[in-house]
Amino acid sequence: MPQFEHGAIKVEIDDNGFLTEPGCWTEQVAVAFADVEGIGALTGDHWKIMNYLRTYHAQFGVAPMIRKLCKETGFSLAQIYELFPAGPAKGACRVAGLPKPTGCV
């Protein structure tokens, strides 16, 4: 199984770069993923999106659809792409420690 290593952070990832065990996610893992993706310092807006994604996933077992993500967080899709240039699925879900979404995130 592939591993993601960044500084002291070492976690198992799948072939798409998502955590294989979401329970291994920590804020430090998020910071490391963000650094590698070129996002830079995580702001309150980043954390608002990631916390929403994590809460929704914990409750329903899937990532929310883009429309719901935008409505519930108050961010437009364009703003989400500004915060997570790889997009809501590859960027936000990955940094938030969720498995790769199967639907339209």
NORHUKA-V105438 format. One record per backbone hydrogen bond with DSSP energy under -0.5 kcal/mol. NH is the residue of the N-H (numbers start at 1). CO is the residue of the C=O. E is the energy in kcal/mol with one decimal. If there is no record, write none. Layout:
BEGIN
nh=[NH;NH]
co=[CO;CO]
e=[E;E]
END
This chain:
BEGIN
nh=[4;5;6;9;11;13;14;17;20;21;24;25;30;31;32;33;34;35;36;37;38;39;40;47;48;49;50;51;52;53;54;55;56;57;58;59;60;61;66;69;70;71;72;73;74;80;81;82;83;84;87;90;91;92;93;94;95;96;97;98;105]
co=[11;3;9;6;4;2;18;14;12;12;21;22;26;27;28;29;30;31;32;33;35;34;34;43;44;45;46;47;48;49;50;51;52;53;54;55;56;57;104;65;66;67;68;69;70;76;77;78;79;80;84;86;87;87;88;89;91;92;94;93;103]
e=[-3.4;-0.6;-2.2;-2.1;-2.1;-2.3;-2.7;-1.8;-1.9;-0.5;-2.6;-1.7;-2.0;-2.2;-2.2;-2.9;-2.8;-2.2;-2.3;-2.2;-1.1;-2.6;-0.8;-2.2;-2.3;-1.9;-2.7;-3.1;-1.9;-2.7;-2.6;-2.5;-2.8;-2.6;-2.3;-1.9;-2.9;-2.5;-1.7;-2.5;-2.8;-2.4;-2.9;-1.8;-2.0;-2.1;-2.3;-1.6;-2.1;-3.2;-3.2;-0.5;-1.1;-2.1;-2.0;-0.9;-2.7;-2.2;-1.4;-2.5;-1.2]
END
